């Protein structure tokens, strides 16, 4: 899968001592997304807005607001 005709920000967003790195991608219609990598680690994200994460490779074990952990795999 790919995004065609996009603009990619050169400046990386680096979090958690480099364990999470992303770049902002702007689609032709102006919609902004981010593309990045999360290295194996245990991280806590405090979000003020809804986030949609697509796992394209590997596995993510996620607990939201203290709920039971759920596992997400690629696809």
Secondary structure, 3 states (H helix, E strand, C coil): CCCCCCEECCCCEEEHHHCEEEEEEECCCCCEEEEEEECCCCCCCCCCCCCCCCCCCCEEEECCCCCCCEEEECC
